[in-house]
Amino acid sequence: MQGKRIFIKDIDHYLLPPNDLPASVAPSLHRIKRGVGTNGTNGEVQANGVNGDVNGHAHANGHTATNGVTPDTNGAVSNGSTNGVTNGTNGTATNGHTNGHTNGHSNGHTNGHDSVRPYPYNTPAEPGNPTVMPRALQERFHWAFLIRDPHFSVPSYFRCTIPPLDKVTGFYNYSPLEAGYDELRRHFDYLRREGLVGPRVATRSDLSVEDESKVKKTTDEICVIDADDMLDAPAATIEAFCNSVGLPYTPDMLIWDTPEDYKVACDAFEKWRGFHNDAIESSSLVARTHKHARKTEEQFDEDWRKKYGPEAAAMIRQTVDANMEDYLYMKQFAVKV
């Protein structure tokens, strides 16, 4: 592809109605193209995810990196200039909060007060399209996905909505509906059905079960990044991501240690105070020294009770259990390095 590419990171539960409700096209996206030069080209990169950055590492070379989960995971990326991938969750794995909320806006609530939302929109619905984005617009993106285990993303985001961080983030309400895994999976399956991603799977020739001779040459392979895999092997994972979406990989994508980069990071994350402190204070993305020691479910529960109390621990458990099936479904497509 010629020319520049734009990288966009977003979280899917802001593009799909919750609870599998029918979608209609957002009024701002319901436009009739007229005149010369209105045909789009695949030049954008869309990153969707679930709630946050991965361990706070969310910046590369002063350019926006790929995040997805507000505190940790699930994202999608589409053709764009991306100097690195970092995090998403329900946001493609991601630990910090990046759910499109603005100063405490959480699923229709602002600092505890109800706000009026114009949904459902009085606009056409596209059969089979679960999102508020028309298919014609989605065709212009090269999609990729960033996910993270709910055992880490859910409590990470929850922590940002309670004292003392809530006074910094401006988020005072936690809703299990914001996990976003269900929305990410439904959007992912829609893109597969429509031929906008797949059938090839990045680094996973074992999953190419369809006849590639029948696939259009413009079809983008499926690219799913698990945040924890990336933290275990950042260089190899980001190189695999770049190879999949057609970006040149260089090792300096993992380093952002200049004053200029620091200023870019601070400016970019100003809106999300409290969510990205670790990222702002870091200077590179390096492999963690020890992989996560797998805990039993009882050990997770005990940790959550100690940190957040029994009532919050029960809500975290319920949210994690409700989203594991969708996470594991996406995980089967994750790149292997």
C-alpha positions in Angstrom: 0.0 0.0 0.0 1.2 3.5 -0.9 1.2 6.6 1.3 0.7 7.0 5.0 -1.4 4.8 7.2 -3.4 6.0 10.2 -3.5 3.9 13.3 -6.7 4.0 15.4 -7.2 2.2 18.7 -10.7 1.7 20.0 -12.8 -0.5 22.2 -15.6 -2.6 20.7 -18.2 -2.2 23.3 -18.4 1.5 22.1 -19.2 0.3 18.6 -21.8 -2.4 19.5 -25.0 -2.2 21.6 -24.7 -4.3 24.8 -26.5 -7.6 25.5 -26.7 -8.5 21.8 -29.2 -5.8 21.1 -29.8 -4.9 17.4 -27.7 -2.1 16.0 -28.4 0.7 13.7 -25.8 3.0 11.9 -24.7 5.9 14.0 -26.0 9.2 12.6 -22.6 10.7 12.3 -21.5 7.7 10.1 -24.7 7.7 8.0 -23.4 9.7 5.0 -24.1 9.5 1.3 -20.9 9.8 -0.7 -21.1 12.3 -3.6 -18.7 13.7 -6.1 -15.1 12.8 -7.1 -12.6 11.4 -4.7 -15.1 10.0 -2.2 -14.0 6.4 -2.5 -12.0 5.3 0.4 -8.8 3.2 0.4 -7.6 0.8 2.9 -5.4 3.2 4.8 -6.7 3.2 8.4 -5.7 0.9 11.2 -8.4 0.2 13.7 -7.6 -1.1 17.2 -10.4 -2.2 19.3 -10.3 -3.7 22.7 -11.5 -4.2 26.1 -10.6 -1.8 28.9 -7.0 -0.9 29.1 -3.3 -1.2 28.6 -1.2 -4.1 29.4 0.8 -3.5 32.6 0.8 0.2 31.7 3.1 -0.3 28.6 1.2 1.6 26.0 3.5 3.8 24.0 6.2 3.3 21.4 8.6 5.9 19.9 6.2 8.7 20.7 3.5 7.3 18.5 0.3 5.7 19.6 0.7 2.0 20.4 -1.9 -0.7 20.2 -4.0 -1.0 23.3 -7.2 -2.6 23.9 -8.5 -3.5 27.2 -9.0 -0.9 29.8 -7.1 -2.4 32.2 -5.7 -4.9 30.2 -6.9 -6.4 26.9 -8.7 -7.0 23.7 -8.2 -4.9 20.8 -8.4 -4.6 17.1 -6.0 -2.8 14.7 -6.5 -1.6 11.2 -3.9 -0.5 8.7 -2.1 2.5 10.1 1.2 3.8 11.2 1.9 2.1 14.4 5.2 2.3 16.1 4.4 -0.6 18.4 1.7 -2.7 19.9 0.8 -2.6 23.6 -2.1 -4.0 25.4 -5.7 -4.4 24.9 -8.9 -6.0 26.7 -11.8 -5.8 26.2 -9.1 -3.0 23.7 -7.2 -5.9 22.1 -4.9 -6.4 25.6 -4.7 -3.4 27.2 -4.1 -2.2 31.2 -5.2 1.3 31.9 -8.5 2.6 30.9 -9.2 3.3 27.2 -12.8 2.7 26.7 -13.8 5.9 25.1 -15.0 7.3 28.4 -14.6 11.0 29.1 -14.0 12.2 32.6 -16.1 9.7 34.4 -18.5 8.8 31.7 -19.3 5.2 32.1 -22.2 3.5 30.2 -24.5 6.4 30.4 -23.4 7.7 33.8 -21.3 10.7 34.5 -19.8 10.9 37.9 -22.8 9.0 39.2 -25.4 11.1 37.3 -27.5 9.7 34.5 -26.9 11.2 31.1 -29.2 11.1 28.1 -28.1 8.9 25.2 -29.7 9.1 21.7 -29.8 5.3 21.2 -31.4 3.5 19.5 -30.7 5.7 16.5 -33.3 6.6 14.0 -31.1 5.4 11.2 -31.1 2.2 9.0 -29.8 -1.1 10.3 -27.6 -3.3 8.1 -28.7 -7.0 8.2 -26.2 -9.0 10.1 -24.1 -6.0 11.1 -23.8 -5.9 14.9 -22.1 -2.5 15.0 -23.0 1.1 14.5 -20.4 1.4 11.7 -21.6 0.8 8.2 -19.9 -2.1 6.4 -18.7 0.3 3.7 -16.6 2.1 6.3 -15.3 -1.1 7.9 -14.0 -2.2 4.5 -11.5 0.7 4.7 -9.8 -0.8 7.8 -7.2 -3.5 8.3 -8.4 -5.1 11.5 -6.3 -6.6 14.2 -7.3 -7.7 17.7 -5.7 -7.3 21.2 -7.0 -9.5 24.0 -6.2 -10.2 27.6 -7.2 -12.8 30.2 -10.2 -11.4 32.2 -8.6 -12.6 35.4 -6.2 -9.7 34.9 -8.1 -7.1 32.9 -11.3 -7.0 35.0 -9.7 -6.3 38.4 -7.2 -3.9 36.7 -10.0 -1.7 35.4 -12.1 -2.1 38.6 -9.1 -0.7 40.6 -9.3 2.5 38.5 -12.9 3.1 39.6 -12.4 3.0 43.4 -10.4 5.1 45.9 -7.7 6.3 45.6 -7.5 6.1 41.8 -11.1 7.2 41.1 -10.3 10.8 42.1 -7.5 10.7 39.5 -9.3 8.9 36.7 -12.7 10.5 37.3 -14.4 7.1 37.0 -16.6 6.4 40.0 -18.8 3.7 38.7 -17.9 0.1 37.7 -20.2 -1.8 35.4 -19.6 -5.5 34.4 -21.1 -4.6 31.0 -17.9 -2.7 30.3 -15.8 -5.8 30.1 -16.4 -5.9 26.3 -15.5 -9.4 25.4 -18.9 -10.3 24.1 -18.9 -7.3 21.8 -15.4 -8.0 20.6 -16.2 -11.6 19.7 -19.4 -10.6 17.9 -17.6 -8.0 15.8 -14.7 -10.4 15.1 -17.2 -13.0 13.8 -19.0 -10.5 11.7 -15.7 -9.4 10.1 -14.9 -13.1 9.4 -18.3 -13.7 7.9 -18.1 -10.7 5.6 -14.6 -11.6 4.4 -13.0 -8.5 5.9 -10.5 -10.7 7.8 -9.3 -14.2 7.3 -9.4 -17.0 6.6 -5.6 -17.1 7.0 -4.5 -16.6 10.6 -1.2 -14.8 11.4 1.6 -17.3 12.3 -1.0 -20.1 12.4 -0.9 -22.1 9.2 -2.5 -24.9 11.1 -5.8 -22.8 11.3 -6.0 -22.1 7.5 -8.8 -24.5 6.9 -10.4 -22.8 4.0 -9.3 -22.9 0.3 -7.1 -19.9 0.0 -7.4 -19.9 -3.8 -10.9 -18.6 -3.3 -9.8 -15.8 -1.0 -9.5 -12.3 -2.5 -6.0 -11.1 -2.7 -7.0 -8.0 -0.7 -8.4 -10.1 2.2 -6.4 -9.4 5.4 -5.3 -12.3 7.6 -6.7 -12.7 11.1 -4.3 -11.0 13.6 -5.0 -11.6 17.3 -2.4 -10.5 19.9 -2.7 -11.8 23.5 -1.3 -9.1 25.9 0.3 -11.7 28.1 2.0 -13.4 25.2 3.3 -10.0 24.2 4.7 -9.2 27.6 6.5 -12.5 27.6 8.0 -12.0 24.2 7.5 -8.3 23.2 10.0 -8.1 20.3 8.8 -11.3 18.6 5.2 -10.5 19.1 5.3 -7.0 17.8 7.4 -8.2 14.8 4.7 -10.7 14.1 2.0 -8.0 14.3 3.9 -5.8 12.0 4.4 -8.6 9.5 0.7 -9.4 9.6 -0.5 -5.8 9.0 2.2 -4.9 6.5 4.4 -2.5 8.6 8.2 -2.5 8.7 9.4 -3.7 12.1 12.4 -2.2 13.8 13.7 -2.9 17.3 13.5 0.8 18.3 9.7 0.5 18.3 10.1 -0.9 21.8 11.9 2.1 23.1 10.6 5.6 23.9 13.3 7.2 26.1 13.7 10.7 24.8 12.2 14.0 26.2 10.2 14.3 23.0 8.7 10.9 23.3 7.9 11.6 27.0 6.0 14.8 26.0 4.1 13.0 23.3 3.1 10.3 25.8 2.0 12.8 28.5 -0.1 14.8 25.9 -1.7 11.7 24.5 -2.6 10.3 27.9 -3.7 13.6 29.5 -7.3 12.7 29.0 -6.8 9.3 30.8 -5.0 10.3 34.0 -4.5 7.5 36.4 -4.9 4.8 33.7 -1.5 5.0 32.1 0.9 6.2 34.8 3.1 3.1 34.4 3.3 3.6 30.7 4.2 7.3 31.1 6.9 6.5 33.7 8.4 3.7 31.6 10.9 4.0 28.7 10.7 0.7 26.9 8.8 -2.5 26.5 10.9 -5.4 27.7 10.1 -9.0 28.4 9.1 -9.6 32.0 11.5 -11.7 33.9 8.9 -14.3 35.1 5.8 -15.5 33.4 2.6 -15.4 35.3 2.5 -18.3 37.7 -0.9 -19.8 37.0 -3.1 -19.5 40.1 -6.1 -21.6 41.0 -9.5 -20.0 40.9 -9.5 -20.1 44.7 -6.2 -18.2 44.8 -7.6 -15.5 42.5 -10.7 -15.2 44.7 -8.6 -14.9 47.8 -6.4 -12.2 46.2 -9.4 -10.2 45.2 -11.0 -10.4 48.6 -7.8 -9.2 50.3 -7.5 -6.3 47.9 -11.1 -5.2 47.4 -13.3 -6.9 50.0 -15.8 -9.7 49.6 -18.5 -7.8 47.8 -16.2 -6.4 45.1 -14.5 -9.8 44.8 -17.8 -11.5 44.1 -18.5 -9.0 41.4 -15.1 -9.4 39.8 -15.5 -13.2 39.9 -18.9 -13.0 38.3 -17.5 -10.7 35.5 -14.5 -12.9 34.9 -16.6 -16.0 34.6 -19.1 -14.3 32.3 -16.3 -13.3 29.8 -13.9 -16.3 29.9 -15.7 -18.2 27.1 -15.4 -15.2 24.7 -11.8 -14.7 25.7 -10.9 -18.3 25.1 -12.7 -18.2 21.8 -10.5 -15.3 20.6 -7.4 -16.9 22.2 -7.5 -19.8 19.8 -6.6 -17.4 17.0 -3.7 -15.7 18.8 -0.3 -15.5 17.1 2.3 -17.9 18.3 6.0 -16.8 18.4 
